[in-house]
Amino acid sequence: MNPSMFAMLTGALARIDAAVTPADVLKELLSILRPFGFRHLLITGLPPPQRGPWQREILYDGWPIEWLKHYLASEHFTQDPCASRSRLVGQPFVWHDLLPKKMTTGQQRVMGEAAEFGLRNGLCVPVHEPRRAPSVVTAAGEHIEVLPEDIPILETVCVHAYRALRRLRDQVEQSRQITLTDREREVLTWIAAGKAAEDVACILGISRFTVERHLSNVRDKCDAVNTIQAAMEAVRRGEIDP
């Protein structure tokens, strides 16, 4: 790596480390990507399709609006060869590395329609971390100019930016961390185990009104529309055991 490229890379990583908002991180990442012809960016987790709406895992959506609408309406996520490969491999790859003859008809359709929306070629940088579903940083454009020796540099910046965005998002979530009282946890644990409110009242020696009041407080703290959602959120955040 030549000295000027090394200086650019270390400077970019330092500025990403110093970023205090997602916008600061993205500004730095995009400033590195644009000279290579990348105009669109998507940073997202890659949950299994059967786990529900994948778009809840998006950290940054910089896709063309009409393409994302079409992608969602067509349920392309289940057929997207870039998503499939990113789940399996840890190395970056350029879209043109995906050979049409090795794709299914559905996968070919996804890539063909992406090109129609101005995403003719791109770079996927998979991110695999312990205890997390795979994620990917994907940059695309009409015409990109990326040499093999550029890819390690782009990978380094993309992964660094991803981790910075994840860190900032986790900090926001922690600031909103719910804190249930011991009694609220106790009530919710019994409800999650399938007990009715009157049963919980009997078990704990309190009135049903008190049980309902605790559950109302729990729903408020979890920002949940019902008790089931509150229980799921409490499990996710470690407030109660599954």
VENPEHU-V485429 format. One record per residue. RES is the residue in one letter. SS is DSSP state (@ for helix, = for strand, . for the rest). PSI is psi in radians with two decimals (none if undefined). NEAR is the number of other ideal C-beta (glycine too) atoms within 12 Angstrom. Layout:
RES:SS:PSI:NEAR
RES:SS:PSI:NEAR
This chain:
M:.:2.27:14
N:.:2.76:10
P:@:-0.69:9
S:@:-0.69:11
M:@:-0.71:21
F:@:-0.73:15
A:@:-0.71:13
M:@:-0.77:23
L:@:-0.86:26
T:@:-0.62:19
G:@:-0.75:18
A:@:-0.77:32
L:@:-0.67:26
A:@:-0.72:16
R:@:-0.61:24
I:@:-0.73:34
D:@:-0.61:20
A:@:-0.15:15
A:.:2.44:25
V:.:-0.12:15
T:.:2.69:18
P:@:-0.62:28
A:@:-0.65:17
D:@:-0.73:21
V:@:-0.84:36
L:@:-0.66:32
K:@:-0.75:22
E:@:-0.74:30
L:@:-0.79:38
L:@:-0.56:28
S:@:-0.49:21
I:@:-0.66:34
L:@:-0.63:37
R:@:-0.69:21
P:@:-0.33:20
F:@:0.01:29
G:.:0.06:25
F:.:2.23:38
R:.:-0.27:26
H:=:2.56:33
L:=:2.35:40
L:=:2.25:42
I:=:2.05:38
T:=:2.71:38
G:=:2.85:34
L:.:1.20:37
P:.:2.72:23
P:.:2.44:16
P:@:-0.55:20
Q:@:-0.06:9
R:@:0.03:15
G:.:-3.01:14
P:.:1.99:15
W:@:-0.46:29
Q:@:-0.21:24
R:@:-0.30:15
E:@:0.07:29
I:=:2.21:28
L:=:-0.57:34
Y:=:2.25:33
D:=:1.82:23
G:=:0.42:31
W:.:2.70:30
P:.:2.38:23
I:@:-0.80:14
E:@:-0.61:17
W:@:-0.75:28
L:@:-0.72:24
K:@:-0.79:15
H:@:-0.72:20
Y:@:-0.78:34
L:@:-0.78:20
A:@:-0.59:12
S:.:-0.04:20
E:.:0.77:17
H:@:-0.35:32
F:@:-0.65:36
T:@:-0.30:23
Q:.:-0.09:24
D:.:2.01:37
P:@:-0.46:34
C:@:-0.75:41
A:@:-0.76:35
S:@:-0.82:29
R:@:-0.65:29
S:@:-0.49:35
R:@:-0.51:26
L:@:-0.51:17
V:.:2.73:22
G:.:-0.06:19
Q:.:2.56:20
P:.:2.68:32
F:=:2.58:29
V:=:2.52:32
W:@:-0.64:33
H:@:-0.19:19
D:@:-0.30:23
L:.:1.98:29
L:.:2.18:15
P:@:-0.63:18
K:@:-0.29:9
K:@:0.07:13
M:.:2.68:22
T:.:2.96:17
T:@:-0.73:13
G:@:-0.70:19
Q:@:-0.70:27
Q:@:-0.64:21
R:@:-0.75:23
V:@:-0.85:32
M:@:-0.66:35
G:@:-0.74:22
E:@:-0.57:24
A:@:-0.73:37
A:@:-0.65:22
E:@:-0.43:17
F:.:0.23:27
G:.:0.10:23
L:.:1.36:39
R:.:-0.47:24
N:=:2.74:30
G:=:3.13:45
L:=:2.25:43
C:=:2.26:44
V:=:1.68:42
P:=:2.57:32
V:=:2.08:36
H:.:2.13:21
E:.:2.65:17
P:.:2.43:7
R:.:0.34:6
R:.:2.62:16
A:.:2.69:24
P:.:2.68:30
S:=:3.00:35
V:=:2.48:44
V:=:2.07:46
T:=:2.17:44
A:=:2.47:43
A:=:2.93:36
G:=:3.14:32
E:.:-0.87:19
H:.:2.09:17
I:.:2.61:29
E:.:1.62:17
V:.:2.11:32
L:.:2.74:15
P:@:-0.64:14
E:@:-0.24:12
D:@:-0.46:28
I:@:-0.76:23
P:@:-0.60:21
I:@:-0.82:31
L:@:-0.66:40
E:@:-0.79:31
T:@:-0.82:28
V:@:-0.73:41
C:@:-0.79:46
V:@:-0.71:29
H:@:-0.75:31
A:@:-0.73:41
Y:@:-0.83:38
R:@:-0.60:28
A:@:-0.75:37
L:@:-0.73:35
R:@:-0.72:27
R:@:-0.80:23
L:@:-0.68:26
R:@:-0.73:24
D:@:-0.63:18
Q:@:-0.70:17
V:@:-0.77:16
E:@:-0.69:17
Q:@:-0.60:14
S:@:-0.39:11
R:.:0.21:15
Q:.:2.26:19
I:.:2.56:29
T:.:1.85:18
L:.:2.63:29
T:.:2.88:16
D:@:-0.71:14
R:@:-0.70:21
E:@:-0.72:33
R:@:-0.72:30
E:@:-0.83:29
V:@:-0.83:40
L:@:-0.62:41
T:@:-0.75:28
W:@:-0.71:29
I:@:-0.75:34
A:@:-0.44:26
A:.:-0.04:18
G:.:0.09:13
K:.:2.52:23
A:.:2.85:18
A:@:-0.71:26
E:@:-0.58:18
D:@:-0.74:17
V:@:-0.70:31
A:@:-0.76:24
C:@:-0.79:16
I:@:-0.71:19
L:@:-0.13:25
G:.:0.61:12
I:.:3.00:21
S:.:2.75:16
R:@:-0.62:21
F:@:-0.73:14
T:@:-0.70:22
V:@:-0.83:31
E:@:-0.63:21
R:@:-0.75:20
H:@:-0.74:33
L:@:-0.63:38
S:@:-0.73:21
N:@:-0.72:25
V:@:-0.79:38
R:@:-0.70:28
D:@:-0.79:18
K:@:-0.55:24
C:@:-0.04:32
D:.:0.83:17
A:.:2.57:24
V:.:-0.34:12
N:.:3.03:16
T:@:-0.59:31
I:@:-0.82:19
Q:@:-0.68:19
A:@:-0.72:34
A:@:-0.73:33
M:@:-0.72:23
E:@:-0.68:29
A:@:-0.66:35
V:@:-0.80:24
R:@:-0.63:18
R:.:0.08:26
G:.:0.27:16
E:.:-0.63:28
I:.:2.77:27
D:.:2.58:15
P:.:none:13
